Amino acid sequence: MSRDRLVHALWGTEAPESARGSIYTYVAGLRKDMDLAGASVRLMSARTGYTMNLADFDTDARRFDRHWSAGRTLAETAAIAEFDAALKLWNGAPLAGAGGALVDTERAGLVEQWLAMAEQRGTLMLELGGQEYGLASELSLLTDLHPLRERLRALFRIRMCDPFTNGRLSWCVEREVYVDQLGIQGIQRVSWILLPQMAPAGGG
């Protein structure tokens, strides 16, 4: 990575005159910390910046991506297991404490990947019934944290229409529309029958 890109990542368009000197200081400190930690990779100086060979260096982000990629190729139960393994690696906001345009972009990408996985996992759980997984509380928390995610809201409403959760009538009315919009396949309709009070008056 070039020094110019590092300066922009750390300070954006308002870099101080001392920015390049600070980069040298930060790199020296990072190298010291890596040595103390026994890191297996080295931060090398290049003509215009720095390089690091990460081919054999594993990170939580890489492991997360592997589980995400594997889960998308598997059937329901196996896919959920991969997604669960990925979510165990998630410990709050990624790159916490770091700032700058480059970091913000990377963080946003990781959060988007996490949300996409949560939505796919929720969809698969609905197809399997969703009873034993505590799905309702998980979707409730996610929709509170990310109220603008339409897919999450739709999954939550479909889940809460389940008669086993004393589903709300208004959400059950929306259920069929959401199922069509989301393209959810394989939901067992026998376990998702609409509440008795939705039956037409007079049984007609």
Secondary structure, DSSP 8 states (H G I E B T S, - for coil): -BHHHHHHHHHTT---TTHHHHHHHHHHHHHHHHHHTT-SS--EE-SSBEE---TT---HHHHHHHHHHHHTTS-HHHHHHHHHHHHTT--SSTTTT--SHHHHHHHHHHHHHHHHHHHHHHHHHHHHT-TTTTHHHHHHHHHHH-TT-HHHHHHHHHHHTSGGGT--HHHHHHHHHHHHHHT-----GGGG---GGGS-GGG-
